[in-house]
């Protein structure tokens, strides 16, 4: 198999063409994944693990070589992210050395092979990536005997998303076929590279198109409650902990079989049936008729991006209308219409938060706190212990899990919510004419706890360290007097401004305050306490 030179793009110079690393702006999707991963307590939450079965008369050397070809073609597979003066940048390397294991399982029985592969996937997922080194992926080439191979690839979400896995599998398959047949590989041409995509994305956001999209979203989300009313088991803390837990189950056989037919009956897709049932469940437990649900979207509307490896995922806000006690058919219709309406508006989520100027409550994620994710193939992955939202329903094939904020909900509540969801979905599929009020028995009444604990009394900076933090705070946010107990995000700050604040206070210092410690107490007082403990002022 002949290894080609770096990929040729129509969009300009390729970062890998130079002798050393090149620094370019990060994409909005990379910013979200990078910031979230810095707050997580669990590496698998932000690591994708894919296994690609291959059948060809090739060698382990051929497959290792194919992985290098992929790395040459796709810049994210040669990239690490760094902060430069408080801004996130891609550092694209010309030819880093990826860690690739070779494992011979050809003499193992099928059951032993399956167990070794399962153990390998778990190990690759649990092994953290060095945030200072490229590449942000690792792989293993498995010889299964008799021309059967498997490549297991683990990659950080800052360089790889779900759609990337389909592209990697397709290119590996073609590279194997080319090696077996002794011909050049016929790989899709990349009109431009990921770095060029980042540049175009920034230009588009600065051109005024972002403001127009924000205006449409402002009209669409006007009057949406800033926080959901699903009852909590304990008051929301002032600062988010990002510590999560999960419960999971399998879709009953009968419901799984009914999905395709029900989707055809409603003229929609199975994922929208799952989503409609989720909004109906949230209405059932909260009583709210107006709900915000966060949905991940592929972010690959530009045809040029569809063959690329990288991360493009954006978050979109679905506004669910459950008013008037509709029946199941109407809930599905409204859900489908709301998703289609959202597809017309293309704007990075963090830009949407900033441009909308939505009210920020201490400890409350902006715009939505309830989320939904759907993957058509089976495989929920290992249990997670981190969360970004209060509740996330994650559906993968016939597997369902509910990820919940452990600071807000008990395990027993999560078990109840998941069991209710499965029952409600079954009713929605079997009897779509059933009204919302009859889909489930009445939810038990629980006291509605306040959104957050009461804040401390207003206090001015009390020493030199707090005054130093307050000065940086004022410079970043452009505000006047600062209360040392005021929440940074309630004051109008966002995650990237938090990054710039930390850069001002500890420029170039690896032992300074981290995003995670700041998010744990995003106040002048909290940040000053951290500074006193880590820096010699």
Secondary structure, DSSP 8 states (H G I E B T S, - for coil): -----S---TTS--GGGSSS-EEEE--HHHHHHHHHHHH-S-GGGGEEEEEEEEESS--HHHHHHHHHHHHHH-GGGGEEEEEETTEEEEEE-SS---EEEEEE-TTS-HHHHHHHHHHHHHHHHHS---TTSS--EEEEEEEEETTEEEEEEEEETTT--HHHHHHHHHHHHHHHHHHHHTS-------SS-HHHHHHHHHHHHHTTHHHHHHHHHHHHHTT--SS-----SS---SS---BEEEEEEE--HHHHHHHHHHHHHHTS-HHHHHHHHHHHHHHHHH--SEEEEEEEE----SGGGTT--S---EEEEEEEE-TT--BHHHHHHHHHHHHHHHTT----HHHHHHHHT----TT--SS-SEEEEEESSS---S---B-SSSEEEEEETTEEEEEEETTT--HHHHHHHHHHHHHHHHHHHH-TT-BHHHHSS---------SS----------SHHHHHHHHHHHHHHT-SS--TTS-TTTTT--HHHHHHHHHHHSTT-TTS--HHHHHHT-SHHHHHHHHHHH---
